[in-house]
Amino acid sequence: MPDSLSISAEEELHWLALILVPGLGPRKAGALLAKFRSVESIFRANPDELEDCGLSASVARTVASGCTFDEAAQQQELLRRHDTTLITWRHPLYPSRLREIYDPPAVLFVRGHTELLSTVMLGVVGTRRPTAYGSAATTRLVTDLANAQLTIVSGMARGIDTAAHRAALDAGGNTIAVFGCGVDLVYPAENRKLAIEIAEKGLLLSEFSMSTQPFPQNFPVRNRIVSGLSAGILVVEGAQYSGSGITARLAMDQQREVFAVPGNITNKMSWGPNLLIKQGAKLVQEWNDVVAELNPDDRRQLVIAGQKQLGLESNGRLPASDEVPASEDAASPQAKLSKEVLAALKVDQPIHLDLLMESLLQVSSSEVIGALFELEIGGLIKQLPGKNFVRVW
């Protein structure tokens, strides 16, 4: 466990004991933390003080008795055994967007790259029984969105969720799987290999304690985390009363952007997203339909991430020749070409594609177009009408 994530074993034990109290949900746990300031103080309080925070008499007695500490110690052992980190509501890495929802979880159990919690995330949800069109649309859109530096969040279910995680990984992008069970389990079992790959390259996350079984009631609860983590939710296929529709409504309640991929009106799997579009969701045909609706801070963060991927400084300036690290010689030809194309573009003066190609005679037109596409996906340039291009800034 990285030192930056470490809390003392005693504090970790108290947090685990708190969330294991039967009948104590996220909102009541939040009320206790607001009053007592520290999780240790909660367990030092008497039942009357706990009842003043809205707890029932039985729950207050359970907290005061400390009877959940034995189970908490078992959870600590499972954390170590499965290389899992506990991120508490008070920790700096706890996602700021998730903290703002009505009932944020007191703790998160995570396995993998915790730095993804500070990236710009997009939830992708949909039916467990997608059509060929739904699967293809998910793969195409998620590939482009992952290339645009968005972290793809989904629920690891069959169908659209699985397609979204797989497309993000295949694109070399980031993805977070939110479980409706403990992160030491995999549901559905057929996604075991996918879960292992996400743990290595992305992040597995759950609010449920270790070894919690995938009970049906857990999944609607899980959905609020998918939307709570994300700047917006993209819905790809789903019936009118599907789980993806529930997630979309949660996103609306949480003041998140809602996006939907339109579908065939004769297919019942298109009913959900088509209805969302009628109700005001943004219709999505390409990746930029999503990125263009994000707030300026999120778009700026995506641009900076794209610049870092191309080896540029945060202000978009190309490094001078004497600033290029030795490893730059090993950079791919496509990455080097992307830098040359970016250097040839200006912020306030559109350049036509033909003129750009004339200035880069040593490479083919297809290579230039590929570099332009990569830069546009990364949010570094913008295409204007008439095949003109400008830098974003």
C-alpha positions as CSV (number, residue, x, y, z in Angstrom):
1,M,0.0,0.0,0.0
2,P,1.5,3.4,-1.0
3,D,2.5,5.6,1.9
4,S,0.4,8.4,0.6
5,L,-2.7,6.3,1.1
6,S,-1.7,4.8,4.5
7,I,-3.7,5.5,7.6
8,S,-2.9,3.9,10.9
9,A,-4.1,0.3,11.5
10,E,-6.1,1.5,14.4
11,E,-7.9,4.2,12.4
12,E,-8.5,1.8,9.6
13,L,-10.0,-0.7,12.1
14,H,-12.4,2.0,13.5
15,W,-13.6,3.0,10.0
16,L,-14.3,-0.7,9.2
17,A,-16.1,-1.2,12.4
18,L,-18.3,1.8,11.6
19,I,-19.4,0.7,8.2
20,L,-20.1,-2.8,9.5
21,V,-22.7,-1.6,12.0
22,P,-26.1,-3.1,10.8
23,G,-28.7,-0.4,10.0
24,L,-26.1,2.4,9.8
25,G,-26.3,3.7,6.2
26,P,-24.1,6.4,4.5
27,R,-26.2,9.3,5.6
28,K,-26.3,8.4,9.3
29,A,-22.6,7.7,9.2
30,G,-22.0,11.1,7.7
31,A,-24.1,12.7,10.4
32,L,-22.0,11.0,13.1
33,L,-18.7,12.1,11.4
34,A,-20.0,15.7,11.2
35,K,-20.8,15.8,14.9
36,F,-17.9,13.8,16.4
37,R,-15.2,14.9,13.9
38,S,-13.3,11.7,14.2
39,V,-14.3,8.1,13.8
40,E,-12.6,7.1,17.1
41,S,-14.8,9.7,18.9
42,I,-17.9,8.0,17.6
43,F,-17.1,4.8,19.4
44,R,-16.3,6.7,22.6
45,A,-19.8,8.3,22.7
46,N,-22.6,7.0,24.8
47,P,-25.9,5.8,23.3
48,D,-27.8,9.0,24.2
49,E,-25.3,11.1,22.3
50,L,-25.5,8.7,19.3
51,E,-29.3,8.9,19.3
52,D,-29.1,12.7,19.2
53,C,-27.6,12.2,15.7
54,G,-30.7,10.4,14.5
55,L,-29.7,6.8,15.3
56,S,-32.3,4.4,16.6
57,A,-31.8,3.0,20.1
58,S,-30.7,-0.4,18.8
59,V,-28.2,1.0,16.3
60,A,-26.8,3.4,19.0
61,R,-26.3,0.5,21.4
62,T,-24.5,-1.5,18.7
63,V,-22.1,1.3,18.0
64,A,-21.5,2.0,21.7
65,S,-20.9,-1.7,22.4
66,G,-18.1,-2.0,19.8
67,C,-19.3,-5.4,18.8
68,T,-18.3,-5.0,15.1
69,F,-14.6,-4.7,15.9
70,D,-14.0,-8.5,15.6
71,E,-15.5,-8.5,12.1
72,A,-13.5,-5.4,11.3
73,A,-10.3,-7.2,12.2
74,Q,-11.2,-10.0,9.8
75,Q,-11.8,-7.3,7.1
76,Q,-8.3,-5.9,7.7
77,E,-6.8,-9.3,7.0
78,L,-8.8,-9.6,3.8
79,L,-7.6,-6.1,2.7
80,R,-4.0,-7.2,3.1
81,R,-4.6,-10.6,1.4
82,H,-6.1,-9.1,-1.7
83,D,-3.9,-6.0,-1.9
84,T,-6.9,-3.7,-1.3
85,T,-6.8,-0.1,-0.1
86,L,-9.4,1.6,2.1
87,I,-10.0,5.2,1.1
88,T,-12.1,7.0,3.7
89,W,-14.5,9.9,3.2
90,R,-11.8,12.2,4.8
91,H,-8.9,11.1,2.6
92,P,-7.6,13.6,-0.1
93,L,-8.0,10.9,-2.8
94,Y,-11.7,10.5,-2.1
95,P,-13.3,11.8,-5.3
96,S,-14.6,15.3,-4.9
97,R,-17.7,14.7,-7.1
98,L,-18.7,11.6,-5.1
99,R,-18.3,13.5,-1.9
100,E,-21.0,16.0,-3.1
101,I,-23.8,13.5,-3.7
102,Y,-26.7,13.1,-1.3
103,D,-25.4,9.9,0.4
104,P,-21.7,9.4,-0.3
105,P,-20.2,6.1,1.0
106,A,-18.1,6.5,4.1
107,V,-15.3,4.4,2.7
108,L,-14.3,3.0,-0.7
109,F,-12.5,-0.4,-1.1
110,V,-10.2,-0.1,-4.1
111,R,-7.7,-2.3,-6.0
112,G,-5.4,-0.9,-8.7
113,H,-4.4,2.6,-9.8
114,T,-5.9,5.0,-7.2
115,E,-4.6,8.0,-9.1
116,L,-7.5,7.5,-11.5
117,L,-9.8,8.8,-8.8
118,S,-8.6,12.4,-9.6
119,T,-9.2,12.1,-13.4
120,V,-12.2,13.3,-15.3
121,M,-14.6,10.3,-15.5
122,L,-17.5,9.4,-17.7
123,G,-20.0,6.7,-16.8
124,V,-21.1,4.3,-19.6
125,V,-24.1,2.1,-18.9
126,G,-26.6,0.1,-20.9
127,T,-28.4,-3.2,-21.3
128,R,-27.0,-6.6,-20.5
129,R,-28.4,-7.9,-23.8
130,P,-27.1,-5.4,-26.4
131,T,-27.8,-5.6,-30.1
132,A,-24.8,-5.7,-32.5
133,Y,-25.4,-2.0,-33.1
134,G,-25.3,-1.3,-29.4
135,S,-22.0,-3.2,-28.9
136,A,-20.4,-1.5,-32.0
137,A,-21.6,1.9,-30.9
138,T,-20.1,1.4,-27.4
139,T,-16.8,0.2,-28.7
140,R,-16.5,3.1,-31.2
141,L,-17.5,5.8,-28.8
142,V,-15.6,4.5,-25.8
143,T,-12.4,4.1,-27.9
144,D,-12.5,7.7,-28.9
145,L,-13.5,9.0,-25.5
146,A,-10.7,7.0,-23.8
147,N,-8.3,8.5,-26.4
148,A,-9.6,11.9,-25.3
149,Q,-8.3,11.1,-21.8
150,L,-11.7,10.5,-20.2
151,T,-11.6,7.7,-17.6
152,I,-14.5,5.2,-18.4
153,V,-16.6,4.2,-15.4
154,S,-19.0,1.3,-15.6
155,G,-20.5,-1.5,-13.5
156,M,-18.8,-4.6,-14.8
157,A,-22.1,-6.2,-15.8
158,R,-22.6,-8.2,-19.0
159,G,-23.3,-6.4,-22.2
160,I,-22.7,-2.7,-22.5
161,D,-20.7,-2.5,-19.3
162,T,-18.3,-5.2,-20.4
163,A,-18.0,-3.7,-23.9
164,A,-17.1,-0.3,-22.3
165,H,-14.4,-1.6,-20.1
166,R,-12.9,-3.7,-22.8
167,A,-12.9,-0.9,-25.4
168,A,-11.2,1.5,-22.9
169,L,-8.5,-1.1,-22.1
170,D,-7.9,-2.0,-25.8
171,A,-7.5,1.8,-26.5
172,G,-4.8,2.0,-23.8
173,G,-7.1,4.2,-21.8
174,N,-8.3,4.3,-18.2
175,T,-11.3,2.5,-16.8
176,I,-12.9,2.0,-13.3
177,A,-15.2,-0.9,-12.5
178,V,-17.7,-0.3,-9.7
179,F,-18.7,-3.5,-8.1
180,G,-22.0,-4.5,-6.5
181,C,-20.1,-6.9,-4.3
182,G,-16.7,-7.0,-2.5
183,V,-13.7,-6.3,-4.7
184,D,-12.2,-9.7,-3.8
185,L,-15.1,-11.3,-5.7
186,V,-16.1,-11.1,-9.4
187,Y,-19.6,-10.9,-10.7
188,P,-20.4,-12.2,-13.3
189,A,-17.8,-14.9,-13.0
190,E,-17.3,-14.8,-16.8
191,N,-15.6,-11.4,-16.3
192,R,-12.8,-12.8,-14.1
193,K,-10.1,-12.2,-16.7
194,L,-11.4,-8.7,-17.4
195,A,-11.4,-7.9,-13.6
196,I,-7.7,-9.1,-13.3
197,E,-6.8,-6.8,-16.3
198,I,-8.6,-3.9,-14.8
199,A,-6.9,-4.4,-11.5
200,E,-3.6,-4.2,-13.3
201,K,-4.3,-1.4,-15.6
202,G,-7.3,0.5,-14.1
203,L,-9.2,0.4,-10.8
204,L,-11.7,-1.9,-9.1
205,L,-13.9,-0.1,-6.6
206,S,-16.7,-0.9,-4.2
207,E,-18.4,0.5,-1.1
208,F,-19.3,-3.0,0.0
209,S,-17.0,-4.7,2.5
210,M,-14.7,-7.5,1.5
211,S,-16.4,-10.8,0.5
212,T,-19.9,-9.2,0.3
213,Q,-22.0,-11.3,-2.1
214,P,-23.6,-9.8,-5.2
215,F,-27.1,-9.6,-3.8
216,P,-29.6,-8.1,-6.3
217,Q,-30.3,-5.1,-4.0
218,N,-26.7,-4.0,-4.1
219,F,-26.8,-3.0,-7.8
220,P,-29.2,-0.1,-7.7
221,V,-27.0,1.1,-4.7
222,R,-23.9,0.7,-6.8
223,N,-25.4,2.7,-9.7
224,R,-25.4,6.0,-7.6
225,I,-21.6,5.6,-7.3
226,V,-21.2,5.1,-11.1
227,S,-23.0,8.4,-11.7
228,G,-21.6,10.1,-8.6
229,L,-18.0,9.6,-9.7
230,S,-18.7,10.9,-13.2
231,A,-19.0,14.2,-15.0
232,G,-21.8,12.6,-17.0
233,I,-23.5,9.4,-17.9
234,L,-23.7,7.9,-21.4
235,V,-26.6,5.5,-22.0
236,V,-26.3,2.9,-24.8
237,E,-29.4,0.8,-25.2
238,G,-31.8,-0.2,-22.5
239,A,-35.5,-0.8,-21.9
240,Q,-37.7,1.9,-20.3
241,Y,-37.4,0.6,-16.8
242,S,-33.8,-0.8,-17.0
243,G,-30.9,-0.3,-14.6
244,S,-29.3,2.1,-17.0
245,G,-32.5,4.2,-16.8
246,I,-32.1,4.2,-13.0
247,T,-28.5,5.4,-13.3
248,A,-29.6,8.1,-15.7
249,R,-32.2,9.4,-13.2
250,L,-29.6,9.3,-10.4
251,A,-27.3,11.3,-12.6
252,M,-30.0,13.9,-13.2
253,D,-30.6,14.1,-9.4
254,Q,-26.9,14.6,-8.9
255,Q,-26.8,17.4,-11.5
256,R,-24.7,15.4,-13.9
257,E,-24.8,15.6,-17.7
258,V,-26.8,12.8,-19.3
259,F,-26.0,11.6,-22.8
260,A,-27.7,9.0,-24.9
261,V,-27.0,7.1,-28.1
262,P,-30.2,7.1,-30.3
263,G,-31.4,3.8,-31.6
264,N,-33.9,2.0,-33.9
265,I,-37.4,3.0,-32.9
266,T,-38.6,-0.6,-33.6
267,N,-36.2,-2.1,-31.1
268,K,-37.3,-2.2,-27.4
269,M,-33.6,-1.8,-26.4
270,S,-33.7,1.7,-27.9
271,W,-36.7,2.8,-25.8
272,G,-34.6,4.0,-22.8
273,P,-32.1,6.2,-24.6
274,N,-34.6,7.6,-27.1
275,L,-36.9,8.6,-24.2
276,L,-34.0,10.2,-22.4
277,I,-33.3,12.3,-25.5
278,K,-36.9,13.4,-25.7
279,Q,-36.6,14.4,-22.0
280,G,-33.5,16.6,-22.7
281,A,-30.5,14.2,-22.7
282,K,-27.8,15.1,-25.2
283,L,-27.9,13.0,-28.3
284,V,-24.5,11.5,-29.0
285,Q,-23.2,10.6,-32.5
286,E,-19.5,11.0,-31.9
287,W,-17.1,11.5,-29.0
288,N,-17.0,15.3,-29.3
289,D,-20.7,15.5,-28.6
290,V,-19.8,14.4,-25.0
291,V,-16.6,16.5,-24.6
292,A,-18.2,19.7,-25.8
293,E,-20.7,19.5,-23.0
294,L,-18.2,19.2,-20.2
295,N,-17.5,22.2,-18.0
296,P,-14.4,24.3,-18.8
297,D,-12.3,22.9,-15.9
298,D,-12.9,19.3,-17.0
299,R,-12.1,20.1,-20.6
300,R,-8.9,21.9,-19.5
301,Q,-7.9,18.9,-17.5
302,L,-8.4,16.6,-20.5
303,V,-6.2,18.9,-22.7
304,I,-3.4,18.9,-20.1
305,A,-3.6,15.1,-19.9
306,G,-3.4,14.9,-23.7
307,Q,-0.4,17.2,-23.7
308,K,1.4,15.0,-21.2
309,Q,0.7,12.0,-23.3
310,L,2.3,13.7,-26.2
311,G,5.3,14.9,-24.1
312,L,4.2,18.5,-24.2
313,E,4.3,21.0,-21.3
314,S,1.1,22.1,-19.7
315,N,1.1,25.4,-21.6
316,G,1.2,23.5,-24.9
317,R,4.8,24.6,-25.7
318,L,7.0,22.1,-27.5
319,P,10.2,21.4,-25.6
320,A,13.3,23.0,-27.0
321,S,15.8,20.6,-28.6
322,D,18.1,20.7,-25.6
323,E,15.1,20.0,-23.3
324,V,14.1,16.7,-24.9
325,P,15.0,13.8,-22.7
326,A,17.2,11.0,-23.9
327,S,14.2,8.7,-24.1
328,E,12.7,11.0,-26.7
329,D,14.7,9.2,-29.3
330,A,12.6,6.2,-28.7
331,A,9.3,8.0,-29.2
332,S,7.1,6.6,-32.0
333,P,7.2,8.2,-35.4
334,Q,3.5,9.0,-35.0
335,A,4.1,10.9,-31.7
336,K,6.9,12.9,-33.3
337,L,4.7,13.8,-36.2
338,S,1.9,14.8,-33.9
339,K,4.3,17.3,-32.3
340,E,5.3,18.7,-35.7
341,V,1.7,19.1,-36.7
342,L,0.8,20.8,-33.5
343,A,3.8,23.2,-33.8
344,A,2.6,24.1,-37.3
345,L,-0.8,25.2,-36.1
346,K,-1.8,28.5,-34.5
347,V,-4.4,29.5,-31.9
348,D,-5.9,32.5,-33.7
349,Q,-5.2,31.7,-37.4
350,P,-6.9,28.7,-39.0
351,I,-4.8,26.7,-41.4
352,H,-6.3,24.7,-44.3
353,L,-5.5,21.0,-44.5
354,D,-3.8,21.5,-48.0
355,L,-1.4,24.2,-46.6
356,L,-0.6,22.1,-43.6
357,M,0.3,19.1,-45.9
358,E,2.5,21.4,-48.0
359,S,4.5,22.4,-45.0
360,L,5.1,18.7,-44.1
361,L,6.2,17.3,-47.4
362,Q,8.3,14.6,-45.9
363,V,5.3,12.6,-44.7
364,S,2.2,11.3,-46.5
365,S,-1.2,12.9,-46.4
366,S,-2.6,9.8,-44.6
367,E,0.0,10.2,-41.8
368,V,-0.9,13.9,-41.4
369,I,-4.6,13.1,-41.2
370,G,-3.8,10.5,-38.6
371,A,-1.9,13.0,-36.5
372,L,-4.7,15.5,-36.8
373,F,-7.2,13.0,-35.6
374,E,-5.0,12.0,-32.6
375,L,-4.5,15.7,-31.7
376,E,-8.3,16.4,-32.0
377,I,-9.1,13.3,-29.9
378,G,-6.7,14.7,-27.2
379,G,-8.4,18.0,-27.2
380,L,-5.3,19.9,-28.4
381,I,-6.7,21.1,-31.8
382,K,-10.1,21.8,-33.3
383,Q,-11.4,21.4,-36.8
384,L,-13.3,24.3,-38.3
385,P,-15.6,24.2,-41.3
386,G,-13.8,23.9,-44.7
387,K,-11.1,21.5,-43.4
388,N,-9.4,24.3,-41.4
389,F,-7.6,23.6,-38.2
390,V,-6.6,25.7,-35.1
391,R,-4.9,24.9,-31.8
392,V,-7.1,25.0,-28.8
393,W,-4.7,27.3,-27.0
